[in-house]
Amino acid sequence: MKIIHKSLLATALALAGLTFNSCEDGDKVVDDIFDNTTSGIVLRTVNVESDELPIGQSDSYFGVELEMQDEEDGALVESLEVYVSFNDNTVEEGETDLSAAEVMVTSIPSSEFTIGEYGFPRYSYSITLPEMATALGIDESTDVDGGDTFYVRFEAVLVDGRRFSNGDNTDTSTGSFFASPFLYISTVVCPEVPPVAGDWTIEMQDSWGDGWNGATIVVDIDGTETVYTLEDGASQTTTVTIPDGTESLSFSFTSGDWDSEISFQIYSSAGNLKADIAPAPAVGEVVLNYCVD
């Protein structure tokens, strides 16, 4: 969006070292600049309502509130087109990459915009994970995993037929105020689920071979805490029994004297790796991988 006063532009050109033989020549240069200057649109991000997509929840969605700004206070926008695509980030060796190319899912006419607090048209758009999967022809239950990403791209169609999207951005329009990327990334996550009952294992290592020197892992099962540690030596495997009906389970690391020597892994009763913690663990609750089991 470019709003430039003509006299100010002429002054700026003169200060930049451009000279003219007459006022008429000067006006001609300024006129040429204006004749060859076009205005676009800023699609400002007012609020990202949701950009995480928990697997298995039918109401998980991407949502954003947008504001249209152009030289006629948003009146130049005829419609907003919405496109989605999918990036399979969890392809293992021998598996097929299930990434899906971009498709258009809807076109929103300007008649559906509302006027926001600053006098510009606004629109709140949302699309669920199942809706995106269906549009792209992928199976949410088998083709999508935690860490995969969906892309949601907007394209503004102006009344004169011109189109603007993320490829037309400038640094100014994507900055902190306008926040106008046109393209948004929504990440698939795995929601926390009740822990699988049975014998979990903690494999503990100490690179110096003298135990954990006061460091511990605190296991909380439905509010009851038990402390585990490597008393001595280079390694130890500990079993933690998770009863049937357990609703909450957490593992927390507390610091000792030589944390840089400490590493550990946590496996569920199904044998799946839930956490693999490198030397010098962060103090506090251990993040478990809910995308397995």
Secondary structure, 3 states (H helix, E strand, C coil): CCCCCHHHHHHHHHHCCCCCCCHHHHHHHHHHHHHCCCCCCEEEEEEEEECEEECCCCCCEEEEEEEEECCCCCCCEEEEEEEEEEECCCCCCCCCCCCEEEEEEEEEEHHHCEECCCCCEEEEEEEEHHHHHHHHCCCHHHHCCCCCEEEEEEEEEECCCCEECHHHCCCCCCCCCCCCCCEEEEEEECCCCCCCCEEEEEEEEECCCECCCCCEEEEEECCEEEEECCCCECEEEEEEEECCCCCCEEEEEECCCCHHHEEEEEECCCCCEEEEECCCCCCEECCCCCCCC
